[in-house]
Amino acid sequence: MLSKDLLKKVRQIQIRTSHQVTEVMAGEYKSAFKGRGMEFDEVREYQPGDDVRSIDWNVTARTGKPYIKRFVEERELTVMLVVDASSSGSFGSTTKSKNEVAAEIAALLAYSAIRSNDRVGLIVFTDQIEKYVPPKKGRSHVMRVIREILFLEEPEHGKTDITAALEYLQKVCTRRSVVFLISDFICEDYSQALLLASKKHDLIPVSIADPRELKLPDIGIIDLMDAETGERILIDTSDNKVRRTFKVLGLKRQENLKKQFRQMNANSISIETDKSYVDSLVKFFKMREKRLAI
């Protein structure tokens, strides 16, 4: 059973994301993603302007009148949300941690998919698979997905293994799917797995960053701890050189990440925890729609 506080939080997410989807997201999402192809809809009598290549010659011969086969876009997609729940995501210098932002983004994407009648599944991972929810349709299923994201107990394994997550995805998701990989990507040696997954699926990396990962405050000596390894280090933030070096390293890491996504020809989304993720998602969907129209 969920506590009243937890149920309240689910309802708040539901209300907020439902409103955002209704007002902004649903149309943008649907326009940005194509279905799996065309499916048969009906046979009807030929009308002026119809494509003669669609004529059903068997029915035409039987009836003595020209009939055509009509096809419509098969809209249904499978959308997989692959969400990083490792300890580095617990960091947050704003009102929300990276993991909290990831959960809300996943919730919003899930609602967008359901409103387009798509199937939604979930993989939550650290350095192992923490949770798997097979893709299904329906509002109640979306609420289950959101609960699994929001109320996942703190994993015993706090490290990150993106390769393991993508290998698991390949095993459980046999049909081509739209895959949102939501992570801060603080991990090593996952490039090959990312490339392989992008060849099979429509892979969209969603990278989440906190502003303090680029800019240290000038507050003197502080004790920094790696959330995933427990390693600690004392640094003097009053030293301009220290702050500059920290920023340069952070920017270099971000640029390397973007370069990696470009090399595999993946459409990626960059999210900062102190800015509106809805704006970033809508911008991405519009950009993707333009690319598909070319």
C-alpha positions, 0 to 999 in steps of 0.5 A: 500500500502507498502512504497518503503522502506518496499518493498525493505526490502521484496525483500532483505529478498526474495533474501537472503532467496531464495539463502540460500534455493537454496544452502543449505536448500531445500534438508535438509528440505525435508529430515528432514520431512516425508509426510503424508503417501503413495498415489496411483500413477498408475497400471502397468504391473508386472516387475521382482523384484516388490513386489508380495504383490503389485499385483492388482488381479482384473486387473490381472484377467481381463487382464490375465497378472500380474499387480501391484498397485504403490504407492508413498510418499504423500509429502505434509505437512502443516507447521504452523509458530507460531511466538511470537511478544511480547515486549521482542522480541524487545530487541537486543544487536547485529545488529538484535533484537530477533523479527527481527531474528524470522522474518527471520527464519520464512521467510526461513522456509516458503521458504523451505516448499514451495520448497517442495510443502508444505502448509504454515500458520502463527499465530502471537501472543502476549498475544492474537492472532495478526494475522492468515494466513490460510495455502496455497501453492504458492510463492505469499502466502509465500510473504504474510506470510513474509509481515505479519511477517515483517510489523506487527504494534507494538502490543498494547498488549506486553505481552506473552501468549504461552498457548493462541497461542497453544490453538488457533492453536489446533482450527484452525489446525485440521490436524496433522502439522509441527509446528515451535513455534518461541519465546524467551519463556519468559513466564510462565505456558505454559507446559501443552499446549505445551505437548498437542500440541506436541501430536497432531502435530509435534511441534518444539520449536525454542528458540531465545536468545540474548547474553546480556541475559547471560552476563552483560557489566561492565559499572556501574549502569544501568536502566533495564526495563522489556519490557512486564511489564514496571517494572524498576530496577537499578543494578550496573554492576561493581559488579562482584557478580551481573554479576555472579548472572545474568549469573547463572540465565540466564543459569538456565533458558536456561537449564530449557527450554531445560529440558522441551523440552526433557521431552515432547520429542520435537526436539528443535532448539536454536538460538542466535542472534549473530550467524548464524541461517542458520547453526543452522537450517541445523544442526537441519535438519541433526540431525532430518534426522538421527533420522528418519533413525533409 
